[in-house]
Amino acid sequence: MKIRKMTLSIPLIQGGMGVGVSLGKLAGAVAYEGAMGVISSVNAGYREPDFKMNPKEANARALTKEIQYARSKADGNGIVAMNIMVAVNFYEETVKTAVAAGIQAIISGAGLPMDLPQYVEGTEVAIAPIVSSGKAAKVICKQWDKKYGRIPDFIVIEGPGAGGHLGFKRDEVIDGTAKTVEEILPEVQSAIEEYEEKYGCSIPVFVAGGIYNGADMAKIVQFGAAGVQIGTRFIATKECDASDQYKQVMVDAKEEDIVIIQSPVGMPGRALNTKLIRNLATGTKLMPDVCNNCLKACPRGNDISYCISRALIAAVSGDLEHGLFFCGENVGRIQSIVSVHDLVSEIWEEYRENIEKKGAIA
């Protein structure tokens, strides 16, 4: 598959997971296998010594290191991308830092990346929005076409089964009334059709949320997707940038451990029901000693019960008491920690076997 001038041998995206879960080590290993490895930009500099006092500089420095490391490990294979949330402060600066450091693609969600093309102008960096509806896809394509004369290089649909923050109402996710990826996919394809015709090219659409293995991948590709994005399974890999304790939490998790929380930034999210979640339910507050001003929508001060940034940093470090452990709906199916090579090979081989059963090889 061609994305701009790059080749994606395996139509698989490793989801961007923050804080610090998917950095250069994981992204580079995934790209080396011919897929798309994704670095999460949010607070990537949390391990830098000056992070609390100079978060903007620490994050920019860390992102540059992580991108360069991932590119070296990819060895010219696959694509090294970065997930940059629209909801973060310093969005424009983060995009430009990534571009200057050699990122090959930028995936952007948690809001509509209306001006993303402006920040990569004059480069060959591929850009893609994350959407949860056909309406969002159409709005973005219309803006990019009218204002910048371009369209997305690919699109990621994130369904209600994904981990972390979700683009749906909390009640919809809990009661199962949120639209499925099978319902959203044709809406998005219909919304982008006129722009594909105008520019004389197709926009590959990748589906995320509830995709676990090669059989799931084959099913959604047969339904019309170009490929898939998988996040949580990549946590349980040897190359994942999170601590071993974090990985083991995912291995030990059961389906009944999953809860839908309300994030302090106003979005629902899927996570594990750890001690932090139980304590918050009793009125406990977990506030930071220093605010890093990382998210636009964070109300800060006494209006929130905990700092999501600090909770995610605690989790990636293996702090079971204070950590927020985001996960996808299939976390309970993970049984062991494996290498990225073995995981990608398993998914790809199972995908091909299932496609063959349908009478065609992708």
TIGU-205982 format. One record per residue: x, y, z of N, C-alpha, C, O in turn. Coordinates in steps of 0.2 Angstrom, whole numbers, plus 5000, padded with zeros to 4 digits. Each point is the difference from the previous one (the first is absolute). Layout:
BEGIN
XYZXYZXYZXYZ/...
This chain:
BEGIN
500449945000499650065000500450065000500550015004/499450044992500350064999499750065004499450015000/501050025005499750065003500550064999500650005002/499250044993500450054997500649964997499849964995/500850065006500649964997500249945004500549974998/499250015007500249955004499649944999499450004998/500949945004499749944999499849965007500550005004/498949984997499849975006499949934998499549984997/501049975004499949934998499449975003499749954997/500250065010499549975003499550065002500250045004/499249954995499550065001499850005007499449995002/501050025003499949995007500450065003500550024999/499150025005500250055004500049985007499549985003/501150045001500049995007499850065003500350064999/499249945005499750065003500550045004500449975004/499550094996500450055004499750005007499450015001/501049975004499849995007500450045005500750005000/499050055003500450045005499750005007499549975001/500950055004500650035000500649955000500049955004/500450054991500649965000499949934998500549965001/499050024997499949924999500249994993500449954999/499550094996500349994993500450064999499850054998/500949935002500550054998500449974995499849964996/500950065003500449984995500149934999500149974995/500049995011500249935000499449964997500249964996/499250055006499449964997499950024993499949964996/500150115003499850024993500549984995499949984994/500850025008500549984995500049924999500149984994/499749985011499949934999499549984996500049964995/499450085005499449994996500250024993499849964995/500550095004500150034993500549954997500049984994/500549995010500549954997499649944997500349974995/499150015007499749954998499650014994499649964997/500450115001499650024994499350035001499750014995/500250005011499350035002500250075002500550034999/499050015004500150075002500050005008499649985003/501050044999500150015007499950075002500250054997/499449965009499850075002500350025007499949965005/500450094995500250035006499550055003499750044996/500149965010499550045003500450065002500550005004/499350064994500350065002499950035007500450045003/499049945000499850035006500549995006500149945002/500250115000500450005006500649954999500249965005/500050044989500649954998500650015004500449965001/499750105002500650025004499949995007500450035004/499149934998499949995008500649975003500150015006/500449964991500649975003500650055000500549995003/499450074993500550055000500150045007499550015003/501150004999500150035007499650075001499950015006/500050024989499750075001499350004998499750054998/499949895001499449994998499550055004499650034996/500449975010499550035004500150084999499550035000/501149995000500150074999500050034993499850064999/500449904996500050024993499749954996500349974996/499050015005499749954996500150014992500149954997/499850115001500050014993500649984997500149964995/500550075008500749984997500149935001500349974996/499550005010500249935001499649954996500349954997/499150075001499649964995500350004993500149954997/500150115001500350014993500749965000500149974995/500350045010500649965000499949935000500449964996/499150015008499949935000499749974993500249954998/499450094999499749984994500549994995500049964996/500450095003500650004995500449935001500149974995/500150025011500349945002499749944998500249954997/499150045005499649944998499949994993500049954998/499950114998499949994993500649974997500049964996/500650075005500649984997500249935002500349974996/499650015010500149935002499549954996500349954998/499150075002499549964996500249994993500049954997/500250115000500249994993500749964999500049964995/500450045010500649964999499949935001500349964997/499250025007499849935002499649974994500049944998/499650114999499649984994500449984994499849954996/500850075004500549994994499750004993500149964996/499550095003499750024994499349964998499850004995/500049965010499449964999499450045003500050045004/499449944993499450025003499950085000500450034996/499349995009499950085001500050015007499749975004/500750084998500050035007499650065001500150054996/499349945008499550065000500050025007500349975005/499350094996499950025007499350025001499750034995/500049955010499350025002500150075004500350005006/499450054992500050075003499250025001499750014995/500149995011499350025002499950074999500450055002/499149974994499850074999499950035007500050065001/499849905004499850035007500650025004499950035005/500749964992500650025004500150074999499950034995/500450015010500350064999500650004996500449945000/499850114996500650004996500049954995500549964998/498950034999499849954994500550024994500349954998/499650115000500450024994500849995001500349974996/499950055010500749995001500249935001500649984997/499049975005500149935000500149974993500449964999/499150064997500049984993500750024997500349964997/499950105004500650034996500649965003500549994996/499550005011500649965002500049934997500649984999/498949995001500049934997500250004993500449964998/499450094998500250014993500750014999500449974996/499950085008500750015000500449945002500650004998/499249965006500349945003500049944995500449955001/499250064994500049944995499449965000500049944998/499550085005499449955001499749994993500050054995/499749895003499849994993499250015000499850014994/499849995011499350005000499850035007500349995005/499150054994499750025007499349985000499650024995/500249955010499349985001499750055006500350005005/499150034993499850055005499349995002499550004995/500350005011499349995002499950045007500450055001/499149935003499850035006499850084998500350045003/499349964992499950074997500149994992500349954998/499550104999500050004993500750044998500050065001/500449914995500750034998499950054994500249984995/499450075006499850044994500650044997499950014994/500650005009500550044997500749965000500550034999/499449905002500649964999500450014994500650005000/499150004994500450014994500550065000500550004997/499350055006500450065000500749995003500550034998/499549935007500649995004500549954997500549995002/499249974993500549964996500150024993500349964996/499550105003500050024993500750004997500550025004/499649964990500750004997500449935002500650004998/499149965005500349935002499649954997499550004997/500849945004499749944997499749965006499849945000/500150095006499749975006499349984998499650054998/500249895003499349984999499650025006500250005006/499150024993499650025006499349975000499849984994/500050005012499449965000499650035006500350005006/499050014994499650015005499749945003500049954997/499950055010499649945003499350035000499950055003/499649914995499350025000499649945003500249945000/499250085003499549955002499450014997499549975002/500550064992499350014996500250034993500550024999/499049964997500150034993500050075000500350034995/499350005009499950085000500750035001500250054997/500249925008500650035002500549994994500450054999/499649904998500449994994499850054994500550024997/498949995002499850054995500250075002500350044995/499649985011500250065002500850024999500250054998/500249905004500750004999500250014993500450044998/499349914998500250004993499850074996500450024996/499050005006499850074997500450055002500250044996/500049975010500550055003500749994996500250054998/500149895002500649994997500050024993500550034997/499049955000500050014992499950074999500450034996/499150015007499950074999500650045002500250054996/500149945010500550055002500749984998500450045000/499749894999500749984999500149964994500649994998/498950004998500149964994500249935001500449984995/499549995010500249935001499449965004499650035003/500549914997499649955004500449965004500649995000/499149975005500449965004500349944996499849984995/500850005007500449954997499749935002500049954997/499750055009499649945002499650035006500150055003/499449914999499650015006499949945005500049954998/500050075008499949955005499350015003499950055003/499749904997499450005004500149965006500249955001/499650095005500149975006499349985003499650055001/500249895000499449985002499950005008500550015003/498949974999499950005008500449955004500050005006/500349954990500349955004500850015001500349965003/499950104995500750025001500150025008499650005004/501150004997500250025006500150075001500150044995/500049995011500150075001499450044999499449985000/500750084998499550054999499649984994500349984995/499050035005499649984995499650054997499850055004/500049954990499750054996499249995001499750024995/500149965010499249985001499850035007500450015004/499049994997499750025006500149935005499949954998/500250075008500149945005499449955000500149945000/499350095000499449965000500049954994499849945001/500450094993500049964994500449945001499949944997/500750075006500549955000499849955005500149944999/499650085007499849955005499449964998500049945001/499550094996499449964998500049974993499649974998/501050044999500149974993499650034994499949974995/499950095006499650034995500550054995499850024995/500849985007500550044996500149964993500049945000/500150094994500049974994500649965000500650025002/499449924995500549954999500550034994499850044996/500849935004500450024994499749974994500150044994/499549915006499749984994499550054997499950004994/499850035011499550054998500450074998499750044995/500849985008500450064999500350004993500150054996/500249895002500549994995499650024993500350044996/499149945003499750024993499850075000500050044995/499949995011499850075001500650044998500050054996/500649935006500650044999500249994992500250054997/499749895001500249994993499550044995500250034995/499249985007499550044996500250075001500050044995/500249985011500250075001500650034996500150054998/500449905001500650024996500049994993500550014996/499049955001500049984993500150064996500449994995/499350075006500050054995500750035000500250034995/500249975011500650025000500549964997500550024997/499449915003500449954997499950014992500550004996/498950015002499950024993500450064997500350004995/499650055009500350074999500849994999500350034995/500049945009500749995001500349944996500649994999/498949974998500249944996500449955004500549974997/499450025009500349955004499649985006499550035002/500749915001499649975005500350035007500650015000/498949995005500350025007499949935004499449985001/501149995000500049945004499750015007500250055004/499349914998499750015007500249945004499849944998/500550075008500149955005499550005005499850065002/500149885001499550005005500349985007500449955000/499450085005500349995007499449995005499550034999/500749935006499549995005499749935000499549994996/500749975008499749935000500349954995499849955000/500850074997500349964995500649965004500450045003/499649904998500449965004500549964996500650005001/499249964994500449964996499950004992499750044998/500749924999499950004993499349984997499950024995/499849945009499349994997499550065001499650014995/500550035010499750065000500250054995499650034997/501049975001500350044995499749984993499850044996/500249905003499749974994499350024999499850024994/499849975011499350025000499950074998499550024996/500850035007499950074999500350024993499750044997/500849935001500350014993499549984995499950034995/499849915006499549974995499450055000499650004995/500350045011499450045000500250074997499550044999/501149974999500250064996500650045003500250054997/500049935009500650045002500649994997500149944997/500450105003500749994997500449965005500549974998/499450045009500449975005499750015006499450035001/501049965005499850015006500550035005500650004998/499250035007500450025006499949965006499449995002/501149995001500049965006500450035005500650024999/499249995007500350035006500249965005500649985001/498950005003500249965007500449944999500449995004/499549974991500449944999500850025000500449965002/499750104995500850024999500350025007500650005001/498950015004500350015007500449945002500550005003/499249944996500349945003500549974995500049944998/500550105000500549984996500750025003500050055004/500549924995500650015003500350074998500350035004/499549994990500350074998499650065003500250054999/499249935003499650065003500450045005500449985004/499550094995500450045004499850015008500350035004/499149944997499750005007500449955004500449964998/499650055009500349965005499749934999499549984998/500949975005499849935000499449995005499649964998/500350085007499550005004499350024996499549975001/500650084995499450024996499849954996499449984999/501149984997499849954996499749945003499549974998/500750025008499749945004499350025002499649955001/500350115001499350025001499549984995499549985001/500750034992499649994994499949925000499549984998/501149985003499949934999499649975006499649954998/500450085008499649975005499250035000499649975003/500350084993499350035000499549954997500149964996/499350045007499449964997499550054997500050065002/499649914995499450044997499650045005499850064999/500149915006499650035006500450065003499750045004/500949974995500450055003499950074996500350055003/499449954991500050064996499450045003499549985001/500650094999499550055002500150054995500550024997/498950025002500050064996500050065005499550015004/501050034996500150055004499850074997499950004994/500050055010500050074997500650035002500250025005/500250004989500650045001499950075003499550034998/501049995005499950075003500050054994499850065001/500449924993500050054994499349994997499950034994/499649945009499350004997499949944995499450004997/501049955002499949954995499949935004500449995005/499249974992500049935003500749964998500350024995/499949935009500549964998500049935003499649995005/500749974992500049935002500649985004500650014997/499449965009500649995004499849945004499549975000/501150015004499949955005499850035007500250055001/499449915002499750025007500549995005500049955004/500650094996500549995005499950045006499450035001/501049985004499950035006499950074999499650035004/500750004991499950074999499250024999499750045002/500049924993499350004998499649995006499550045001/500649915003499649995006500150055005499550025003/501150014998500050065005499750064998499750035004/500349984989499750064997499250005002499750055001/500149894998499249995001499850015007499450025002/501149985003499850025007500250075002499950035005/500350014990500150075001500750025000500250065002/500349904998500750015000500250044995499850004994/500750055007500250044995500849994999500349995005/499950014989500749994998500350064996499950004994/500450055009500150064997500850004999500449975004/499850064990500750014999500450055004499750055003/500949944999500450055003500150064996500150065002/500049934991500150054995499549994994500049944998/499750115000499649994994500450014994500350064999/499749904996500450004994499650044994500350004994/499150015007499650044995500049964994500150034994/499849905006500049964994499450004996500149994994/499350015009499449994996499650075000499950035005/499849994989499650065000499449995004499850055003/499949904997499349995003500049995008499550005003/501149995000500149985007499850065004500250064999/499249945005499850055004500550025006500050065002/500449905000500650015005499650025007499450005000/501150015004499850025007499549955003500149944999/499550095005499549965004499449974996499649965003/500450064991499449974996500149934997499649974997/501050005005500249934997500149965007500350035005/499649914994500249955006500749974999500349985005/500050024989500649984999500450024994499650034995/501049975004500450034995500149934995500349965002/499450044992500049954996500749984997500349955000/500150114999500749994998500449965006500449964998/499650075008500349965005499849935001500449965002/499050034997499749935001500349954995500149945001/499950094992500349964995500849995001500249954998/500150105004500749995002500149955005500549965000/499150045005500149955006499949934997500349955002/499250044993499849944997500649974996500249945001/500150104995500549984995500649985005500449964997/499750075008500649985005499849945004500449975004/499050004996499849945004499750025006500049955004/499850114998499750025006499349975000499550044998/500349915006499449975000499550045004499449994999/500850055006499650035004499850074997499450025001/501050014995499850074998499950004992499950054997/500249905000500050004993499449994996499549965003/500450074992499449994995500249964994500450024996/499349925004500249954995499549994995499549975000/500650074994499550004995500149934996500549975000/498950014997500149944996499449994995499550045001/500649924994499449984996499649955003500149975005/499350024991499549955003500249935000499749965003/500950024993500249934999500649995005500349954999/499850095006500649995004500049935004500549975001/498950015000499949945004500349944996500149945003/500050064990500249954996500849995000500249954997/500150105005500750005000500349955005499850005006/500649954992500349955005500750005002500249985005/500250064990500750005002500450064996499750034996/500949985006500450054997500449974994500449955002/499650084992500349974995500450054996500050065002/500449924993500450054996499550034995499549974998/500750095000499650044995500049954993499550004997/501149975002500149964994499549955000499649984995/500349985011499549955000499350025000499649974997/500350095006499350025000499850024993499449984998/501050064999499850024993500049944995499550004996/500949955005500049954996499449965001499749974995/500150025011499449965002499350034997499649974997/500450105003499450044998500049994992499549994997/501150025000500050004993499949934997499650004995/500649955008499949934997499349985001499749974996/500050055010499349985001499650044995499549984998/500650085001499750054995500049964993499450004997/501249985001500049974993499649945000499749984995/500449985010499649945000499250014999499749964997/500150095007499350015000499850044993499449984997/501050065000499950024993500049954995499650004996/500849955005500149944995499349965000499849984995/499950025011499449965001499450044996499649964997/500550105002499550044996500150004993499650024996/501049955002500249994993500450064997500050004994/500350045010500550054997500550015005499950015006/500750014991500650025004500150075000500050034994/500050015011500250075000500750014998500250065000/
